[in-house]
Structures are given as C-alpha cells and as structure tokens.
Amino acid sequence: LPWSGEARVARDLGGDWRLAATPDAASVDPAKYELSFLPKGRAAFQLDCNRASGIWEAKPLSADGGALTFGPLAVTRAMCGKGSLDTRIARDMAEVVSYRKDGGAYRWTRAPS
C-alpha cells in the first residue's frame, strides 16, 4: 500500500477477523469464516470448508472507516455442507466498497490472538 494512510489501515484492518453477522442475519459459526489482511495487500479467507485468497486495497476516509476493495478471489471448490455461506461470501467480496469500525453488511470481528 504505497500511500500515506498505510499505517492507519494496518492498525484498522490488520490481522485476523471472524464473521459475526451477514446482511440477512443468517446463522454463522464464526470459527468457519475467517479473513486475514496480510502484508503487501494480500488477503486470505477460510470460508467453511474452502479457502480463498486475493488482493485488497483500503484508504481511510474518516475516523470510523474508509474505502475497501477486494480483487478477484481464487477459491478452492470443495463441497461444504448444507447451509454453507462459502460461495456467497466469496462472490459478495467483489461488491465490497468500504469498511466501518462499527459494522456493516457483513460484520467481522477481530479473531482472538
């Protein structure tokens, strides 16, 4: 991330996150859905029984959030159980345009260290 907000974004987003809520309040097991913001604009996802990876870019716009986008995700294609959100989340990440510290359509919380 070659712009001046790099340190702020690393502080806001860096590390591991678990899915806490979906836009339609579908029931989720947070341990099955994790997102890791990695160095150099890389992202890694655990999406139930599948994994995904791709690139991300972010720019802080206010004290509470900023712009966030994900590039296309490379996703494994194992068949997860009934009710899995793996393909839906992988598809929806292409529509992400921002992040808010107080939640949003998909709400992720920091994973325990």
Disulfide bonds with the S-S distance in Angstrom:
Cys49-Cys80 1.97
